[in-house]
Amino acid sequence: MNSEMAVKIEKGIKYSYETERFEFTQLKVKVQGAHQVHPVEFDGGQWKCNCEFFITHQQCSHTIAVEKLLGRTLPGAIPRIS
């Protein structure tokens, strides 16, 4: 590995700890639920999930899990609980 790449890797690792640098605007992820895989999407500040609970409540355990995983990097994300 050349020295330029080592510097870039070090800088990338540093950035990864500075969550204020990031704001996800679009995301697609598959979440393994208790019985099936659910496609969860975040786009333009709006969540989507195909589970029945989400359809009636606009939030579900699958979207909450992704919000908690990504923490403060999502606009309006659920705050971290210590």
N, C-alpha and C positions, 0 to 999 in steps of 0.2 A: 504494500500500500504506500502510495506517495504521501508526502507531508501535506499537500493541499487537501487531499481527501481526509486525512486525519483531523485537520482543522475543521472541515465541514461537518464531520461526524461529531466532534466535540461541541460545535456550535448548535447542531441539531438537538443533541441531548440537553444542552442548556435551555434551549427554547421550549423543549417538551415539559419542563418544570414550571414554566412561566405561562400559566393557563390564560392570563389576560391577553395574550397574543392571539388567541384563537377564538373564532366564532363560526360554528358550523351553520351553513345556510341551507344545505341540502344533504340528505343522507338516506341510504337504503340499507337495511340490515335484516337478517333472518333471526328470529328469536325462537328458541326451542321452548315451547310451553309444556305443560304437564301432559298433554295428549297429542299435540301436533306442532309443526313449525308455523310461525306467524310472520308474514312479511310486514315489517314496520318501516314507515317512511316519515321523514321530516323534510318539509319543503316550504320555504317562505314563511316560517314560523308556525306552520300547521302540521299536526301529527295525523297519521293514518295507520290503521291496523285493521285486519280483516276479522277480528274476533267479535262475537256478539255483544260483549260488554262495551267495547269501544263504540260500536254503532249507536248505542243508546246514551252513552255518557261522555263521548269524545275524549276519553282517557281510559287506560287499562293497565294491568300489571306489566304488560309487554312494553308499552311506551314509557311507563314510569321506570322500568329497569334500564332502558337505554338512557333516559335522562340522568339517572343516578350514575350510570357508568361514565357518561361524558361530563358530568358535573357542570361547572360554571361556563363551559365553552359553548353552551346553547343559550340563545337569547331567551330570557324568562324561565330558565331552568329551575327545577325544584331545588331549593337551597340544601346544602350539605348539612347533615345532622351529625354532631360530634359524638 
